[in-house]
Amino acid sequence: MMLPATASAFSARELATLVVEGLHLEDLDPQQLDLTAPLFDGGLNLDSLDVLEISLVIQQRYGVKLKADDPNNKAIFASLQSLADHVAAVLSARG
């Protein structure tokens, strides 16, 4: 799999597709997902195992490690958009 060269090559919609495929959520259309909906407690109703799966998929696809002990995880995993913003920021910081 190719890593995007810059953060501009990355989008929240692309992440939505990756999450739907990675978690095998066949009944969801990534193009129809609300990118600002909460990942937990409503929205997609994901659980901690789903977060691990998402983290693994992001690491494999983009080379971005999401650490379990990051104090910002609640904000990072608040929504697909916040997660995409975080991944884009990490990619951008790499240059």
One Martini backbone bead per residue (centre of mass of N, CA, C, O) as a GRO file, in nm:
protein
   95
    1MET     BB    1   0.098   0.035   0.020
    2MET     BB    2   0.047   0.368  -0.017
    3LEU     BB    3   0.173   0.660   0.087
    4PRO     BB    4   0.115   0.965   0.144
    5ALA     BB    5   0.305   1.246   0.092
    6THR     BB    6   0.066   1.416   0.213
    7ALA     BB    7  -0.196   1.555   0.379
    8SER     BB    8  -0.354   1.633   0.112
    9ALA     BB    9  -0.395   1.310   0.047
   10PHE     BB   10  -0.592   1.339   0.291
   11SER     BB   11  -0.917   1.219   0.418
   12ALA     BB   12  -1.206   1.168   0.588
   13ARG     BB   13  -1.342   0.994   0.370
   14GLU     BB   14  -1.114   0.791   0.345
   15LEU     BB   15  -1.132   0.701   0.639
   16ALA     BB   16  -1.420   0.598   0.630
   17THR     BB   17  -1.361   0.372   0.431
   18LEU     BB   18  -1.145   0.231   0.601
   19VAL     BB   19  -1.329   0.169   0.844
   20VAL     BB   20  -1.553   0.010   0.706
   21GLU     BB   21  -1.361  -0.205   0.593
   22GLY     BB   22  -1.194  -0.281   0.856
   23LEU     BB   23  -1.484  -0.345   1.022
   24HIS     BB   24  -1.708  -0.466   0.845
   25LEU     BB   25  -1.947  -0.232   0.759
   26GLU     BB   26  -2.163  -0.315   0.523
   27ASP     BB   27  -2.420  -0.124   0.618
   28LEU     BB   28  -2.221   0.108   0.541
   29ASP     BB   29  -2.178   0.432   0.395
   30PRO     BB   30  -1.908   0.635   0.371
   31GLN     BB   31  -2.058   0.871   0.207
   32GLN     BB   32  -2.292   0.899   0.455
   33LEU     BB   33  -2.121   0.979   0.676
   34ASP     BB   34  -2.078   1.147   0.970
   35LEU     BB   35  -1.778   1.302   1.047
   36THR     BB   36  -1.893   1.436   1.340
   37ALA     BB   37  -1.967   1.192   1.466
   38PRO     BB   38  -1.957   0.988   1.708
   39LEU     BB   39  -1.785   0.691   1.780
   40PHE     BB   40  -1.929   0.710   2.050
   41ASP     BB   41  -2.214   0.734   2.193
   42GLY     BB   42  -2.307   0.704   1.917
   43GLY     BB   43  -2.319   0.697   1.602
   44LEU     BB   44  -2.109   0.421   1.560
   45ASN     BB   45  -2.065   0.257   1.826
   46LEU     BB   46  -1.791   0.205   1.931
   47ASP     BB   47  -1.516   0.022   2.055
   48SER     BB   48  -1.211  -0.069   2.175
   49LEU     BB   49  -1.160  -0.276   1.946
   50ASP     BB   50  -1.208  -0.080   1.713
   51VAL     BB   51  -0.975   0.109   1.781
   52LEU     BB   52  -0.754  -0.096   1.733
   53GLU     BB   53  -0.821  -0.147   1.438
   54ILE     BB   54  -0.790   0.142   1.339
   55SER     BB   55  -0.498   0.181   1.428
   56LEU     BB   56  -0.382  -0.044   1.250
   57VAL     BB   57  -0.477   0.061   0.975
   58ILE     BB   58  -0.332   0.335   0.992
   59GLN     BB   59  -0.048   0.223   1.024
   60GLN     BB   60  -0.043   0.056   0.761
   61ARG     BB   61  -0.128   0.291   0.558
   62TYR     BB   62   0.039   0.564   0.704
   63GLY     BB   63   0.243   0.530   0.958
   64VAL     BB   64   0.049   0.590   1.207
   65LYS     BB   65   0.076   0.616   1.548
   66LEU     BB   66  -0.153   0.506   1.801
   67LYS     BB   67  -0.162   0.568   2.135
   68ALA     BB   68  -0.301   0.448   2.426
   69ASP     BB   69  -0.147   0.686   2.618
   70ASP     BB   70  -0.278   0.922   2.494
   71PRO     BB   71  -0.421   1.211   2.629
   72ASN     BB   72  -0.582   1.278   2.335
   73ASN     BB   73  -0.781   1.043   2.252
   74LYS     BB   74  -1.061   1.161   2.294
   75ALA     BB   75  -1.023   1.377   2.070
   76ILE     BB   76  -0.922   1.202   1.836
   77PHE     BB   77  -1.187   0.988   1.881
   78ALA     BB   78  -1.455   1.160   1.845
   79SER     BB   79  -1.413   1.150   1.523
   80LEU     BB   80  -1.340   1.127   1.201
   81GLN     BB   81  -1.238   1.417   1.175
   82SER     BB   82  -1.040   1.418   1.418
   83LEU     BB   83  -0.873   1.181   1.315
   84ALA     BB   84  -0.795   1.305   1.043
   85ASP     BB   85  -0.656   1.555   1.159
   86HIS     BB   86  -0.436   1.401   1.307
   87VAL     BB   87  -0.312   1.249   1.070
   88ALA     BB   88  -0.252   1.502   0.901
   89ALA     BB   89  -0.059   1.631   1.108
   90VAL     BB   90   0.150   1.408   1.107
   91LEU     BB   91   0.209   1.414   0.804
   92SER     BB   92   0.290   1.716   0.795
   93ALA     BB   93   0.531   1.697   1.002
   94ARG     BB   94   0.705   1.520   0.799
   95GLY     BB   95   0.673   1.669   0.502
   0.00000   0.00000   0.00000
